Structures are given as structure tokens and as C-alpha cells.
Amino acid sequence: MKLLLDENLSPKLARAVSDLFPDSLHVEECGLGGASDEDIWEFAKAGGFVIQSKNSDFYERTTLYGSPPKAIWLHIGNSTTADIERLIRRFADTVDAFSANPEHTCLILTRAGARPAVNR
């Protein structure tokens, strides 16, 4: 599985978790810096990415359109890149299971836990 990190996350994060999620990219690396959510969505869909973001926009898109692509909503407020990396590492197995489950469209990660969303 590969992640497409939204603009609200540090570009350094894709490299920081590349041992867990190889071929992950930040939107800036794809020429999508400043792009619309729709353009990011279509790029992720075409490229087989799971979108990871700190805002609810892609969660809302999965509610409206289903998947692919899937989305991971980091519902954590202001956090350092190191905090976000720790969170991703803590829930890496959960992220893998989410990715493999065709019924789950969005995974919501918080400091307290993880909750997959099923949108039909």
C-alpha cells in the first residue's frame, strides 16, 4: 500500500514512513501542490494511493463517492511531524488491515485509537 500525503502534512513524512509504506508520496512531489481536492482524489484513484490528510475533506468525499481511493483522516489537531509519524507507526497494522478490507472507505486515526468508516 502507498500513501498520498495531503498538503497539510510535511513532505518529510512520506520518506519517514517509507519503510512501512514504500512508494508513498507527498502531493508536492506529484506536482499537486495547491491542487484541488478533486485533482488529488483523481490522481490517488488512478495511481492506487490511499490519501492521508489532517482535514475532513477526503473523509467527506469517501462518504459521498465511496472508494477508490480510500482515505485516512488524521483527526489529531495541531501536531508535530514526529508526533504524526509515531501515530502512523503505532497504527501501521491497522492501516494495512483497513487497506485490505473492501468495505472500509476511510480510516479515522486519533491519539486514542483508530476507527474504520464503512460508507455504502
N, C-alpha and C positions, 0 to 999 in steps of 0.2 A: 504494500500500500504506500502511496505517496501523498504527501500533504501539499496543498497550495495555501501558503500563509497570506492572509489579508494584509492590507496596508497598515492597519493599526497594530501590527506586530513587528518586531525588529527583524530586519533582513538576516541578522546573525543567527536567528533561531533555527532556520532551515538547516544550516550547517551544524548547529549544536545538537540536533536530534537525528542527524543523517545516519548514525549507527543503528538507530531503531527504525527509521523510515527513509530508506535510501531514495534518491531521486526526488526528494521534496524540494520545493522551490518557493521563493517569495514572489509576490506579484511583480515587484520591480525587476526581477531577473527575467521575467517573461515579457517585458515591455508593457505591463499593465498598470504601472504606477499612475494613479489618478483616473483609472478606468472606471466605468460604471459597474454596478453590481451585476447587471445583465451580461456585460462583456466578460467579467471574471467568471460568472456562472457558466457561460458557454465554453470558455477556454477549459475550465475544470471538467466539464462534461465530455468534451472532445478528447481531452488528454488523460482521462481516468484518474483525476485527482479527487481527494476529499478536501473541501475548503475548511480552513480553520480561521476563526475570527473572534474578536472580542466584542463585537456588537451583534444584535439580534437579527440583522438583515437577512442573513442566509438561513437562519432558523425559520424565519417567516417565509422565505422562498420555498423551503422544503415542505412547509405546511400547505402552501398554495399549489406547488407543482410536483411534489414528491421527489424522487431521485431516479436516476443520477442527475447531478452529482449529490453526494452526501455532504453533510456539514458537521463541523464540531464547533459548538459555541462555548467559548471560554468565558463563563459568566462569573468573573472574578474581580471586576473593578480595576482600579489602578494597581499595577504590579510591575515589578522589575522583570527584565528578560530572564534573569536567573530563576526567579520565582515561577515564571511560566514554564521554563524548561523542567524544573523539578516536578511541576504538576503533570506535564506531558509524560515524563518518565514514570511517575507514580501510577499513572493510568494507562500505560502502554499496552498491557494485555487487554484491558477493557476496550481500548481503541481498536485493536486488532479484531476482537470479537464483534464489535459494532460494525466494522467494515465488512465482515464476512456474513452478517445477518441481512438478508434481503428485505426484511420487514422494517428495519430501522433506517430512518432517513436523516436523523440528526442526533448527535450525542451532546448533552449538556454537561460540561465539566465545571465543578465548583471546588472550592477548597475542602468542602465537607464530603464530596462524593461525585459520582457520575450517574447520569440518568439518560438512557436512550429514549428517543421520541419515536413513536410509530404513527406515521401520517398516511392515511389511505385515501 
